[in-house]
């Protein structure tokens, strides 16, 4: 995926911490630190959204639908 440049402002202490990680060889650059941190945050948001949506489901209703459709599939399976 092509990269895009952006400008951000961060606390000076964060910059020191990022620079330390780069010096220690844990990242190639500040950009690498920021990219990983941002990706982790975006993934967490995605998981939270999925969790929030799943919490809206009614387990009894979902079980009823699953049992209904599985029963229909079983009827279509060949006997062994």
N, C-alpha and C positions, 0 to 999 in steps of 0.2 A: 504494500500500500504506500502511495507517495506520502512523504512527510510535508508538514506545513510548519512554518515558523510562526511563533507567537511571542509576545512579550508579556512577562508577568513580574509582579513585585512581591518579594518574599522578605520575611524578617531576616536581619543580618545573622542571627544565631542559626537559623535554618541553613543559610548559605555556608556557614562554618561547618555545620554537621555534614552537609552534602560534600563539601570539599574534602573532609576527612575520609568519607566513604570512597571517594575517587582516589585519594592518595593511597588508601589501604588496598586498592585494586578490586574493590567490590563492585565498582561500576566504572565504565570507560569515561563517563562525563557527567556533568550536572544534568544534562538532558536525560541521560539514562535513569538517573535517580528519580527525576520528576515523572518521566514516562511510566516507570514501574509503579510509583505511588498513585498516579492518576488511574492507571489500569486497575489496580487493586480497589480503589474507591468506586470506580464505575462498575466493577464486577459485584462488589458488595451491594450497591444500589439495585442492580439487576436481581440479585438473590433476594433482597428485601422485598422488592416488588412482587416477585413470584411467590414468596412466602405470604405476603399480604393477600394476594389473590387466592391462594390455596386456603387460607384461613376463612374465606367467605363461603367455602363449599360446605354443604351439609353431608357429613359422612354417611348417614343412613340413606339419603337419596343417591349418593354416588355408588354405594354398595348395591342398591336396588337396580340401578342402571347397568352396573357391571355384571351382576348375576343374570339379568335379562339378556344382554348381548352375548355373554358367554354361553348361555343355554342355547341360544339360536345357533351359534357357531358349532357347538357340540353335535347338533342335529345334522349339520352338513358334513361332518367328518366321517370318513370311511371306518367301518368296524375292522379291527385287527384281531 
